[in-house]
Amino acid sequence: MDVRPRCYERVMQLVNKGVDIPNPLTLDVGAEVDVDQVSGKDVKIYPGCRIYGENTVISSGCTIGYEGPVTMDNCQLGPRVELKGGYFNASVFLEKANMGLGAHVREGCILEEEANGAHCVGIKQTILFPFVTLGSLINFCDCLMAGGTSRKDHSEVGSSYIHFNFTPDGDKTTASLIGDVPRGVMLNQPAIFLGGQGGIVGPIRMGYGNVVAANSVLRSDVTADNKLIVGKTYAAKTIDFKRGAYAGIRRIVENNIIYIANLMALGEWYVHVRRPFFDSQEFGGLVFAGLLDKLALAKKERLKRLKALAEKAGTFPENETQAVKGMAGKKEFYERFGEIEELFASPLTDGVAERFRDDFLSMNDKARSAKTARYIDVIQALDGDVSAMGVAWLQGIVDGYCDRARAIAPSLFL
C-alpha cells in the first residue's frame, strides 16, 4: 500500500532541485504551486508545513517552520526570510524579514527588509518599514509604521500591544500612520517606541522619535517629534451613547485621506526607486510584483472602509437637519465621495513634485552606480541634500492629494 501523499511528486521536485526538506512525507504542497518559483539554494522547509497558492514565491536562503508548522498561501518571500511558525496569507516579506511562532499574518501585509515580529503576532493590511520590530502577543492590524536606522536602532512595539481598529459603530476607517512615507523611506529618522501593554485607538498619526509610556492607550494624534507621551487615565463614568453620531468625523476622514495619500507616495517610491534593486535578485520581478499587488490591496481596503463610512454618515434621521453640528460636512462627504475615490485612481500630476522627483532620481542613480546594489546601503548613503529632495518629492505627492480632497469636500475639512 502506497502511503505517500498525493503531493509527493511535487515535494520530490523540490527536493531534487536542492530544497532541504528533512521529512518529505509531512509536507503538503498544493497542485497550483509553481515549483519553479521556489529556489533550490539554501532553502529549508521543516516538517508539518503547507505551501499553497499559484503566486507563492520562495527565494534563496529562506527558512520555513523551524519553531512550528507553517501554512503559507500566496506569499512572496525575498532572500533569507524566516517564517518560524504560523499562518501567512497574501503578504510579501523582503530580505531578512522574519516572524516568530504563532504568527497570524493575513492579506495585504508588507514587511520590508529586516522587519520582524516575535511570537503570537497578528497583523493584516499592515506595512512595516525596514527594521521595525513587533514584540510578543500583539494585534497590530491596519497600520503603517516606520522609523529607525538599523536592527540596533529600530522602531518597536512592546509586547501585549493592541491597535484598536474596529469601532462601536462597526467601522474600520481606523488605519494609523506611525511615522510617514516621505521621511520614513529615507531610513534616517529617529525610532518610535510604543510601550508594552498599551494601545492605539485608530486612526491616529504620530511623529518620529516619540516614546509612548507602557500601559498607555493613545487616542489622539501626536504629529510632533521626540516627545514622551504618557496616556491619560479616564475616571469611571456612565454617559449616554448615540450610535452613528460621528462627532469626530472630520479628523477621521482627514487621517484616512492622509493615510491613502501616503500609500500613493509609497507606490511612486516603489516604482521609481525600488524597482531596479530587484533586478539582481532571484525572483526579483515576482517579489516586486507582489509588493505592488499588496500596496494596491492596501489602497483598495482603505477606500472601501472610507466609502462605508460615507454611506453611514449620509444616512440622516428625519428629525435631523443641516443645522446639526457637522451635518453639512457629512452630507457633502456622502454626496461627493465618488470624486474622492476617483482622485486616488491615478497618479498625481504636479510639476513641482515631479521636478523634485527628477532631481532626486538623478542623484540616486549616481549613488546606486557607485555602491553595491543593496537597497538599504544605497539609501542610507545618500547625502542630506539628496534625501531632502526625495522627501520634498514624496511630501508633494501627499500634500497634493490632500489639497485636492479638501477642494472636493471643503465643508468637511473646515
FIVEXGU-826546 format. One record per residue (C-alpha): residue in three letters; residue number from 1; x, y, z. Coordinates in pm, whole numbers, always signed. Layout:
N
REC  Ala  NUM  X  Y  Z
...
REM end
This chain:
414
REC  Met  1  +0  +0  +0
REC  Asp  2  +138  +340  -105
REC  Val  3  +109  +578  +193
REC  Arg  4  +274  +867  +19
REC  Pro  5  +63  +1187  -3
REC  Arg  6  -77  +1293  -340
REC  Cys  7  +159  +1590  -345
REC  Tyr  8  +463  +1363  -305
REC  Glu  9  +573  +1417  -664
REC  Arg  10  +580  +1794  -620
REC  Val  11  +764  +1760  -290
REC  Met  12  +1027  +1543  -456
REC  Gln  13  +1065  +1801  -733
REC  Leu  14  +1160  +2048  -462
REC  Val  15  +1400  +1801  -303
REC  Asn  16  +1562  +1727  -639
REC  Lys  17  +1623  +2095  -706
REC  Gly  18  +1803  +2130  -373
REC  Val  19  +1540  +2233  -116
REC  Asp  20  +1625  +2084  +224
REC  Ile  21  +1312  +1900  +344
REC  Pro  22  +1404  +1674  +639
REC  Asn  23  +1075  +1482  +633
REC  Pro  24  +915  +1499  +287
REC  Leu  25  +613  +1286  +382
REC  Thr  26  +488  +1555  +625
REC  Leu  27  +481  +1838  +370
REC  Asp  28  +168  +1943  +178
REC  Val  29  +224  +2135  -145
REC  Gly  30  -81  +2249  -340
REC  Ala  31  -125  +2139  -700
REC  Glu  32  -135  +2506  -800
REC  Val  33  +210  +2583  -658
REC  Asp  34  +473  +2653  -924
REC  Val  35  +785  +2472  -804
REC  Asp  36  +991  +2681  -1046
REC  Gln  37  +916  +2977  -817
REC  Val  38  +1088  +2808  -523
REC  Ser  39  +1464  +2847  -503
REC  Gly  40  +1682  +2541  -467
REC  Lys  41  +1957  +2736  -292
REC  Asp  42  +1978  +2720  +89
REC  Val  43  +1601  +2685  +138
REC  Lys  44  +1487  +2469  +428
REC  Ile  45  +1127  +2364  +495
REC  Tyr  46  +1070  +2184  +825
REC  Pro  47  +813  +1908  +890
REC  Gly  48  +442  +1980  +900
REC  Cys  49  +437  +2280  +666
REC  Arg  50  +176  +2357  +399
REC  Ile  51  +261  +2558  +89
REC  Tyr  52  -29  +2681  -123
REC  Gly  53  -103  +2939  -391
REC  Glu  54  -8  +2986  -756
REC  Asn  55  +165  +3316  -674
REC  Thr  56  +382  +3175  -397
REC  Val  57  +750  +3267  -427
REC  Ile  58  +1029  +3140  -201
REC  Ser  59  +1371  +3295  -264
REC  Ser  60  +1715  +3166  -169
REC  Gly  61  +1813  +3132  +195
REC  Cys  62  +1458  +3113  +332
REC  Thr  63  +1374  +2903  +638
REC  Ile  64  +1016  +2792  +695
REC  Gly  65  +872  +2623  +1003
REC  Tyr  66  +1170  +2597  +1239
REC  Glu  67  +968  +2668  +1555
REC  Gly  68  +639  +2512  +1442
REC  Pro  69  +432  +2424  +1135
REC  Val  70  +375  +2699  +878
REC  Thr  71  +79  +2742  +646
REC  Met  72  +173  +2977  +363
REC  Asp  73  -74  +3080  +93
REC  Asn  74  +17  +3310  -197
REC  Cys  75  +303  +3488  -22
REC  Gln  76  +617  +3625  -184
REC  Leu  77  +939  +3575  +13
REC  Gly  78  +1258  +3763  -70
REC  Pro  79  +1604  +3631  +22
REC  Arg  80  +1675  +3493  +371
REC  Val  81  +1325  +3533  +510
REC  Glu  82  +1235  +3329  +819
REC  Leu  83  +877  +3227  +889
REC  Lys  84  +916  +3033  +1210
REC  Gly  85  +561  +2915  +1270
REC  Gly  86  +202  +3022  +1199
REC  Tyr  87  -29  +3129  +917
REC  Phe  88  +75  +3362  +633
REC  Asn  89  -162  +3473  +358
REC  Ala  90  -128  +3708  +59
REC  Ser  91  +161  +3906  +204
REC  Val  92  +516  +3991  +97
REC  Phe  93  +836  +3965  +300
REC  Leu  94  +1154  +4135  +183
REC  Glu  95  +1511  +4036  +258
REC  Lys  96  +1574  +3903  +611
REC  Ala  97  +1224  +3977  +738
REC  Asn  98  +1111  +3724  +996
REC  Met  99  +815  +3624  +1214
REC  Gly  100  +811  +3405  +1525
REC  Leu  101  +596  +3113  +1634
REC  Gly  102  +220  +3162  +1635
REC  Ala  103  +217  +3443  +1379
REC  His  104  -113  +3520  +1209
REC  Val  105  -35  +3730  +903
REC  Arg  106  -340  +3792  +689
REC  Glu  107  -379  +3954  +348
REC  Gly  108  -223  +4281  +243
REC  Cys  109  +85  +4291  +467
REC  Ile  110  +427  +4417  +362
REC  Leu  111  +731  +4351  +579
REC  Glu  112  +1029  +4533  +434
REC  Glu  113  +1392  +4440  +497
REC  Glu  114  +1465  +4303  +845
REC  Ala  115  +1120  +4391  +979
REC  Asn  116  +1016  +4128  +1227
REC  Gly  117  +779  +4004  +1493
REC  Ala  118  +819  +3782  +1799
REC  His  119  +574  +3506  +1892
REC  Cys  120  +195  +3534  +1862
REC  Val  121  +171  +3845  +1646
REC  Gly  122  -144  +3917  +1447
REC  Ile  123  -136  +4162  +1156
REC  Lys  124  -349  +4238  +849
REC  Gln  125  -322  +4525  +599
REC  Thr  126  -6  +4626  +788
REC  Ile  127  +308  +4781  +638
REC  Leu  128  +634  +4771  +832
REC  Phe  129  +935  +4963  +702
REC  Pro  130  +1287  +4820  +746
REC  Phe  131  +1394  +4718  +1096
REC  Val  132  +1052  +4774  +1261
REC  Thr  133  +1004  +4520  +1539
REC  Leu  134  +682  +4388  +1693
REC  Gly  135  +707  +4223  +2034
REC  Ser  136  +508  +3924  +2154
REC  Leu  137  +130  +3887  +2191
REC  Ile  138  +42  +4178  +1964
REC  Asn  139  -258  +4268  +1746
REC  Phe  140  -140  +4535  +1504
REC  Cys  141  -371  +4539  +1201
REC  Asp  142  -425  +4838  +971
REC  Cys  143  -105  +5030  +1044
REC  Leu  144  +193  +5172  +861
REC  Met  145  +500  +5205  +1082
REC  Ala  146  +844  +5345  +1002
REC  Gly  147  +1148  +5482  +1186
REC  Gly  148  +1492  +5366  +1291
REC  Thr  149  +1818  +5312  +1106
REC  Ser  150  +1925  +4953  +1183
REC  Arg  151  +1845  +4637  +1377
REC  Lys  152  +2013  +4802  +1677
REC  Asp  153  +1820  +5127  +1634
REC  His  154  +1469  +5036  +1531
REC  Ser  155  +1109  +5137  +1591
REC  Glu  156  +947  +4889  +1827
REC  Val  157  +604  +4791  +1953
REC  Gly  158  +611  +4649  +2305
REC  Ser  159  +456  +4317  +2398
REC  Ser  160  +80  +4285  +2453
REC  Tyr  161  +7  +4592  +2238
REC  Ile  162  -320  +4646  +2052
REC  His  163  -412  +4870  +1766
REC  Phe  164  -787  +4915  +1819
REC  Asn  165  -916  +4916  +1462
REC  Phe  166  -1287  +4846  +1499
REC  Thr  167  -1534  +5099  +1639
REC  Pro  168  -1864  +5054  +1829
REC  Asp  169  -2035  +5169  +1506
REC  Gly  170  -1877  +4879  +1318
REC  Asp  171  -1634  +5093  +1120
REC  Lys  172  -1274  +5020  +1023
REC  Thr  173  -1178  +5365  +897
REC  Thr  174  -909  +5339  +1158
REC  Ala  175  -572  +5299  +982
REC  Ser  176  -291  +5464  +1179
REC  Leu  177  +20  +5628  +1038
REC  Ile  178  +308  +5579  +1280
REC  Gly  179  +577  +5784  +1113
REC  Asp  180  +516  +5864  +747
REC  Val  181  +625  +5765  +398
REC  Pro  182  +816  +6076  +276
REC  Arg  183  +1064  +6078  +564
REC  Gly  184  +1039  +5711  +655
REC  Val  185  +1169  +5573  +325
REC  Met  186  +1496  +5763  +372
REC  Leu  187  +1580  +5527  +662
REC  Asn  188  +1732  +5810  +866
REC  Gln  189  +1457  +5901  +1111
REC  Pro  190  +1462  +5851  +1490
REC  Ala  191  +1298  +5533  +1611
REC  Ile  192  +947  +5528  +1759
REC  Phe  193  +871  +5324  +2071
REC  Leu  194  +523  +5212  +2174
REC  Gly  195  +539  +5080  +2530
REC  Gly  196  +405  +4737  +2614
REC  Gln  197  +56  +4657  +2742
REC  Gly  198  -70  +4969  +2568
REC  Gly  199  -274  +5052  +2266
REC  Ile  200  -375  +5297  +1996
REC  Val  201  -734  +5386  +1913
REC  Gly  202  -710  +5438  +1539
REC  Pro  203  -692  +5640  +1328
REC  Ile  204  -401  +5836  +1469
REC  Arg  205  -85  +5995  +1330
REC  Met  206  +247  +6002  +1510
REC  Gly  207  +579  +6176  +1451
REC  Tyr  208  +928  +6028  +1475
REC  Gly  209  +1137  +5983  +1788
REC  Asn  210  +831  +5958  +2011
REC  Val  211  +813  +5729  +2312
REC  Val  212  +474  +5619  +2442
REC  Ala  213  +489  +5504  +2803
REC  Ala  214  +395  +5145  +2884
REC  Asn  215  +29  +5082  +2968
REC  Ser  216  -81  +5395  +2780
REC  Val  217  -374  +5399  +2538
REC  Leu  218  -325  +5670  +2277
REC  Arg  219  -646  +5830  +2147
REC  Ser  220  -523  +6141  +1968
REC  Asp  221  -261  +6245  +1715
REC  Val  222  +94  +6334  +1819
REC  Thr  223  +245  +6469  +1500
REC  Ala  224  +534  +6645  +1674
REC  Asp  225  +867  +6460  +1700
REC  Asn  226  +1071  +6349  +2001
REC  Lys  227  +806  +6353  +2272
REC  Leu  228  +746  +6133  +2575
REC  Ile  229  +376  +6051  +2581
REC  Val  230  +202  +5925  +2892
REC  Gly  231  -155  +5814  +2834
REC  Lys  232  -436  +5974  +3032
REC  Thr  233  -632  +5758  +3276
REC  Tyr  234  -1004  +5825  +3249
REC  Ala  235  -1230  +5840  +3553
REC  Ala  236  -1507  +5580  +3566
REC  Lys  237  -1842  +5709  +3440
REC  Thr  238  -2158  +5614  +3252
REC  Ile  239  -2292  +5854  +2990
REC  Asp  240  -2540  +5842  +2703
REC  Phe  241  -2411  +5699  +2377
REC  Lys  242  -2565  +5757  +2036
REC  Arg  243  -2459  +5528  +1755
REC  Gly  244  -2379  +5686  +1422
REC  Ala  245  -2328  +6038  +1561
REC  Tyr  246  -1976  +6061  +1418
REC  Ala  247  -1892  +6373  +1616
REC  Gly  248  -1524  +6339  +1521
REC  Ile  249  -1577  +6259  +1155
REC  Arg  250  -1358  +6542  +1029
REC  Arg  251  -1047  +6408  +1199
REC  Ile  252  -1133  +6053  +1097
REC  Val  253  -1172  +6145  +731
REC  Glu  254  -865  +6368  +730
REC  Asn  255  -644  +6097  +879
REC  Asn  256  -776  +5844  +628
REC  Ile  257  -710  +6078  +336
REC  Ile  258  -358  +6141  +463
REC  Tyr  259  -303  +5765  +503
REC  Ile  260  -416  +5690  +148
REC  Ala  261  -207  +5978  +15
REC  Asn  262  +95  +5823  +187
REC  Leu  263  +16  +5491  +16
REC  Met  264  +13  +5673  -319
REC  Ala  265  +353  +5825  -238
REC  Leu  266  +486  +5482  -141
REC  Gly  267  +370  +5345  -474
REC  Glu  268  +570  +5612  -656
REC  Trp  269  +873  +5528  -443
REC  Tyr  270  +842  +5159  -524
REC  Val  271  +807  +5218  -898
REC  His  272  +1076  +5483  -941
REC  Val  273  +1331  +5392  -672
REC  Arg  274  +1288  +5034  -553
REC  Arg  275  +1230  +4854  -882
REC  Pro  276  +1595  +4843  -1002
REC  Phe  277  +1711  +4682  -678
REC  Phe  278  +1504  +4374  -753
REC  Asp  279  +1666  +4316  -1092
REC  Ser  280  +1967  +4140  -942
REC  Gln  281  +1761  +3920  -707
REC  Glu  282  +1643  +3571  -779
REC  Phe  283  +1269  +3601  -849
REC  Gly  284  +1310  +3976  -802
REC  Gly  285  +1046  +4057  -1062
REC  Leu  286  +793  +3828  -894
REC  Val  287  +862  +3970  -549
REC  Phe  288  +833  +4325  -681
REC  Ala  289  +503  +4238  -849
REC  Gly  290  +385  +4104  -513
REC  Leu  291  +489  +4430  -349
REC  Leu  292  +278  +4637  -588
REC  Asp  293  -13  +4396  -552
REC  Lys  294  -13  +4428  -171
REC  Leu  295  +5  +4806  -196
REC  Ala  296  -294  +4803  -431
REC  Leu  297  -479  +4584  -180
REC  Ala  298  -400  +4837  +93
REC  Lys  299  -540  +5128  -109
REC  Lys  300  -848  +4928  -205
REC  Glu  301  -914  +4836  +158
REC  Arg  302  -884  +5192  +283
REC  Leu  303  -1115  +5331  +14
REC  Lys  304  -1365  +5052  +80
REC  Arg  305  -1375  +5138  +450
REC  Leu  306  -1397  +5512  +380
REC  Lys  307  -1685  +5454  +139
REC  Ala  308  -1873  +5256  +403
REC  Leu  309  -1829  +5546  +645
REC  Ala  310  -1954  +5795  +386
REC  Glu  311  -2268  +5587  +331
REC  Lys  312  -2336  +5567  +705
REC  Ala  313  -2267  +5935  +761
REC  Gly  314  -2501  +6022  +474
REC  Thr  315  -2798  +5847  +633
REC  Phe  316  -2972  +6115  +840
REC  Pro  317  -3269  +6059  +1074
REC  Glu  318  -3575  +6255  +963
REC  Asn  319  -3563  +6482  +1266
REC  Glu  320  -3206  +6597  +1195
REC  Thr  321  -3130  +6898  +981
REC  Gln  322  -2822  +7060  +838
REC  Ala  323  -2821  +7286  +1141
REC  Val  324  -2686  +6996  +1344
REC  Lys  325  -2315  +7041  +1405
REC  Gly  326  -2109  +6886  +1126
REC  Met  327  -2413  +6775  +925
REC  Ala  328  -2316  +6978  +619
REC  Gly  329  -1976  +6812  +611
REC  Lys  330  -2125  +6464  +647
REC  Lys  331  -2372  +6530  +367
REC  Glu  332  -2102  +6663  +136
REC  Phe  333  -1877  +6368  +219
REC  Tyr  334  -2157  +6127  +128
REC  Glu  335  -2257  +6304  -192
REC  Arg  336  -1906  +6361  -324
REC  Phe  337  -1725  +6050  -209
REC  Gly  338  -1719  +5920  -566
REC  Glu  339  -1500  +6216  -662
REC  Ile  340  -1265  +6147  -371
REC  Glu  341  -1242  +5782  -477
REC  Glu  342  -1169  +5885  -835
REC  Leu  343  -896  +6120  -713
REC  Phe  344  -692  +5823  -593
REC  Ala  345  -747  +5619  -910
REC  Ser  346  -443  +5764  -1088
REC  Pro  347  -100  +5917  -1014
REC  Leu  348  -87  +6284  -924
REC  Thr  349  +34  +6531  -1185
REC  Asp  350  +227  +6804  -1008
REC  Gly  351  +507  +6994  -1177
REC  Val  352  +688  +7092  -857
REC  Ala  353  +682  +6739  -714
REC  Glu  354  +797  +6597  -1048
REC  Arg  355  +1094  +6833  -1057
REC  Phe  356  +1200  +6720  -710
REC  Arg  357  +1149  +6360  -825
REC  Asp  358  +1369  +6400  -1132
REC  Asp  359  +1645  +6572  -935
REC  Phe  360  +1633  +6305  -666
REC  Leu  361  +1634  +6016  -911
REC  Ser  362  +1931  +6163  -1095
REC  Met  363  +2134  +6183  -774
REC  Asn  364  +2011  +5843  -657
REC  Asp  365  +2117  +5678  -982
REC  Lys  366  +2469  +5811  -931
REC  Ala  367  +2477  +5679  -575
REC  Arg  368  +2348  +5340  -683
REC  Ser  369  +2608  +5303  -956
REC  Ala  370  +2886  +5384  -708
REC  Lys  371  +2769  +5136  -443
REC  Thr  372  +2655  +4780  -420
REC  Ala  373  +2301  +4719  -537
REC  Arg  374  +2175  +4668  -180
REC  Tyr  375  +1878  +4894  -123
REC  Ile  376  +1942  +4989  +240
REC  Asp  377  +2311  +5068  +181
REC  Val  378  +2235  +5296  -112
REC  Ile  379  +1952  +5488  +54
REC  Gln  380  +2139  +5540  +379
REC  Ala  381  +2449  +5659  +192
REC  Leu  382  +2262  +5948  +29
REC  Asp  383  +2373  +6298  +123
REC  Gly  384  +2135  +6500  +336
REC  Asp  385  +2055  +6734  +48
REC  Val  386  +1965  +6443  -177
REC  Ser  387  +1742  +6287  +88
REC  Ala  388  +1573  +6623  +133
REC  Met  389  +1491  +6628  -239
REC  Gly  390  +1331  +6286  -205
REC  Val  391  +1129  +6394  +97
REC  Ala  392  +1010  +6706  -88
REC  Trp  393  +904  +6493  -386
REC  Leu  394  +703  +6245  -180
REC  Gln  395  +560  +6508  +56
REC  Gly  396  +448  +6700  -252
REC  Ile  397  +250  +6393  -359
REC  Val  398  +88  +6359  -15
REC  Asp  399  +4  +6729  +7
REC  Gly  400  -125  +6734  -349
REC  Tyr  401  -377  +6457  -288
REC  Cys  402  -486  +6609  +45
REC  Asp  403  -535  +6954  -110
REC  Arg  404  -747  +6811  -390
REC  Ala  405  -957  +6612  -143
REC  Arg  406  -1020  +6927  +59
REC  Ala  407  -1127  +7106  -257
REC  Ile  408  -1382  +6831  -328
REC  Ala  409  -1542  +6843  +19
REC  Pro  410  -1441  +7177  +176
REC  Ser  411  -1710  +7182  +445
REC  Leu  412  -1576  +6855  +585
REC  Phe  413  -1227  +6996  +629
REC  Leu  414  -1313  +7336  +777
REM end
